[in-house]
Amino acid sequence: MNTTDSTHSIDPAEVEKFSKMAAEWWNPTGKFKTLHVFNPVRLAYIKEQVTARMARDPFAPEPFAGLRLLDIGCGGGLLSEPMARLGARVVGVDPSEKNIKTARVHAEEQALPIDYRVTTAEALATAGEKFDVILNMEVIEHVANPAAFAKSCLSMLNPGGLMFVATLNRTAKSFALAIVGVEYVLRWLPKGTHQWEKFITPEELKGWIAGAGAMTLTETGVTFHPIANEWRLSNDLSVNYMVVAGV
């Protein structure tokens, strides 16, 4: 049974689903190959927004130096590691012990000092943890209580801080492309990776952000270009999109 109270948004079924694929995180042709292709556009967007909004030099060797960054639902560390290379003090959290073990081993191999923890956003918020940047990427559509989850995450932002949310819109187009196309036809992701009814509209997400006392600063769609085999920012928010929130 899913836990849906306001203090715990973890969906055990979702945790188990991704735990079973923990060994695949760093295989660019494995079950997470779509994320490997998706990563460049996410990283560029995060760097662009942080440096512009926090008045940092995007050409500096470590433009995120001095920033404390939280990567929620970090999985094997595909975002945590490049954030650490940009100079951020990274805390990566995931409720799956197997995911965290994979992330720790890979970070040690890369000599990256990332603080990986098996815990939840709610536990960190209760403990009074604070961050300058929070990455909430492809996570919120997998939790049991997304509104409460968003509120807990936003409560951890320092003044002037930024939270990035990447998720999927709940539209007929997203069902056709992200479920039928990606999981059943192209088989880029295992069947059942996503549940369409748990996808989140931009209006819902922005409502939760406002309800938590934060502001939506900007939003962008992300679309896949098959010939170039790359994701690009777009005005089309009907399937994949990203939102930046601030306090």
C-alpha positions in Angstrom: 0.0 0.0 0.0 1.3 3.4 -0.9 2.1 5.9 1.9 0.3 9.2 1.2 0.6 11.2 4.4 2.2 14.6 4.3 5.4 13.5 6.0 6.3 10.6 3.8 5.8 10.6 0.0 7.8 7.5 -0.8 6.0 4.9 -3.0 7.6 1.5 -2.1 6.6 0.1 -5.5 8.6 2.8 -7.2 11.6 2.4 -5.0 11.6 -1.4 -5.7 11.2 -0.8 -9.5 14.4 1.4 -9.7 16.3 -0.7 -7.1 16.1 -3.7 -9.5 17.8 -1.6 -12.2 20.6 -0.1 -9.9 23.4 -1.9 -11.7 22.4 -0.3 -15.0 22.8 3.4 -14.1 26.3 4.0 -15.7 25.7 1.8 -18.7 25.1 4.3 -21.6 23.4 1.5 -23.7 21.5 -0.1 -20.8 18.1 0.6 -19.3 19.0 4.2 -18.5 20.3 5.0 -21.9 17.5 7.6 -22.4 18.8 9.5 -19.4 22.3 9.5 -20.7 21.1 11.1 -23.9 18.9 13.5 -21.9 21.7 14.6 -19.5 23.5 17.1 -21.8 20.4 19.4 -22.2 19.6 19.1 -18.4 23.1 20.0 -17.4 23.3 22.9 -19.8 20.0 24.3 -18.6 21.0 24.0 -14.9 24.3 25.7 -15.5 22.8 28.4 -17.5 20.0 29.2 -15.0 22.3 29.0 -11.9 25.0 31.2 -13.3 22.6 33.8 -14.7 20.4 34.0 -11.6 23.2 33.8 -9.1 25.5 36.2 -10.9 28.3 33.6 -11.4 30.8 33.3 -14.2 29.7 30.5 -16.6 33.2 30.2 -17.9 34.9 29.7 -14.5 36.4 26.3 -13.9 34.0 25.7 -11.0 31.1 28.2 -11.4 29.1 26.4 -8.6 31.9 26.7 -6.0 30.5 27.5 -2.6 27.0 26.4 -3.4 25.4 23.6 -1.4 23.3 21.4 -3.8 20.8 18.7 -3.2 20.1 16.0 -5.8 16.8 14.4 -4.8 16.2 10.9 -6.2 19.8 10.9 -7.4 19.8 7.3 -8.5 23.3 6.3 -9.6 24.6 9.9 -9.6 24.2 10.9 -13.2 23.5 14.5 -12.2 25.4 14.5 -8.9 28.8 13.9 -10.4 28.7 16.7 -13.0 27.4 19.1 -10.3 30.4 18.2 -8.1 32.7 18.8 -11.0 31.2 22.3 -11.4 32.3 22.9 -7.8 29.1 22.4 -5.8 29.1 20.7 -2.4 26.7 17.9 -3.4 24.3 15.9 -1.2 22.7 13.1 -3.2 19.7 11.3 -1.7 17.7 8.3 -2.7 15.4 5.9 -0.8 17.0 2.9 -2.5 20.1 1.5 -0.8 21.1 -0.3 -4.1 21.1 3.0 -6.0 23.2 4.8 -3.3 25.7 1.9 -3.3 26.1 2.2 -7.0 26.5 6.0 -6.8 29.0 5.8 -4.0 31.2 3.3 -5.8 31.2 5.3 -9.0 32.0 8.6 -7.2 34.9 7.0 -5.4 36.3 5.7 -8.7 36.1 9.3 -10.0 37.5 10.8 -6.7 34.5 13.0 -6.3 33.6 13.9 -2.7 29.8 13.5 -2.9 27.7 13.1 0.3 25.4 10.2 -0.7 22.6 9.2 1.7 19.8 6.7 1.9 17.0 9.1 3.0 14.1 11.2 1.8 13.4 14.8 1.2 11.0 14.9 4.1 13.6 13.6 6.5 16.1 16.2 5.3 13.5 19.0 5.7 12.6 17.8 9.2 16.2 17.9 10.1 16.5 21.5 9.0 18.8 21.0 6.1 19.2 24.0 3.8 20.5 24.2 0.2 21.2 26.8 -2.5 20.2 24.6 -5.4 17.8 21.6 -5.4 17.5 19.2 -8.3 14.2 17.5 -8.5 14.6 15.8 -11.8 12.3 13.1 -13.1 11.3 12.3 -9.5 8.0 14.0 -8.6 5.9 11.8 -10.9 7.1 8.8 -9.0 6.1 9.9 -5.5 2.9 9.1 -3.6 2.1 12.7 -2.6 3.6 15.1 -5.1 2.1 18.3 -3.6 3.5 17.6 -0.1 6.8 16.4 -1.6 7.2 19.7 -3.5 6.4 21.7 -0.3 9.0 19.7 1.7 11.6 20.3 -1.0 11.0 24.0 -1.3 11.2 24.4 2.4 14.9 23.5 2.2 15.9 26.4 -0.1 18.0 29.2 1.2 16.8 32.7 0.4 17.6 33.3 -3.3 17.9 29.6 -3.9 16.6 27.7 -6.9 14.8 24.4 -7.4 14.8 22.7 -10.7 11.9 20.3 -11.5 11.8 18.1 -14.6 8.8 15.9 -15.2 6.1 14.8 -17.7 2.9 16.6 -18.7 -0.3 14.6 -18.5 -1.6 14.8 -22.0 -2.7 12.5 -24.8 0.5 13.3 -26.6 2.6 12.3 -23.6 0.7 9.0 -23.3 1.4 8.3 -27.0 5.1 9.2 -26.9 6.3 8.6 -23.4 4.3 5.5 -22.6 3.4 3.7 -25.9 6.3 5.0 -28.0 9.2 5.0 -25.5 8.3 1.9 -23.4 6.4 -0.4 -25.8 7.5 0.5 -29.4 11.0 1.8 -29.1 11.7 0.0 -25.7 14.0 2.8 -24.6 12.7 2.2 -21.0 11.4 -0.9 -19.4 7.6 -1.3 -19.6 6.0 0.2 -16.5 8.7 2.7 -15.8 6.1 5.5 -15.9 2.4 5.7 -15.0 0.6 8.2 -17.2 -2.0 9.0 -14.5 0.8 10.2 -12.2 2.1 12.7 -14.8 1.8 16.3 -13.7 0.5 19.3 -15.7 2.5 22.5 -15.5 -0.5 24.2 -13.9 -0.6 21.6 -11.1 3.1 22.0 -10.5 3.0 25.8 -10.5 0.1 25.6 -8.1 2.0 23.5 -5.6 5.0 25.8 -5.9 2.8 28.9 -5.2 1.1 27.0 -2.3 4.5 26.4 -0.7 5.2 30.2 -0.8 7.7 30.0 -3.7 7.6 31.4 -7.2 7.8 29.8 -10.7 10.7 31.8 -12.3 10.7 30.1 -15.8 9.6 27.0 -17.6 10.6 25.3 -20.8 9.7 22.2 -22.8 12.2 19.6 -23.8 11.8 17.7 -27.1 13.7 14.8 -28.7 15.2 15.2 -32.2 15.7 11.6 -33.5 18.0 12.4 -36.4 20.5 14.2 -34.2 19.8 11.8 -31.3 19.6 14.7 -28.9 17.2 16.5 -26.6 16.7 20.3 -27.1 14.9 23.0 -25.2 11.5 23.9 -26.8 8.4 25.9 -26.4 6.4 22.7 -26.4 5.5 21.7 -22.8 3.1 18.9 -23.9 5.4 16.0 -23.0 8.7 16.7 -21.2 9.2 20.0 -19.4 11.3 21.7 -16.8 10.4 24.4 -14.3 12.7 26.6 -12.1 11.3 27.8 -8.8 12.7 30.2 -6.4 12.2 31.7 -2.9 
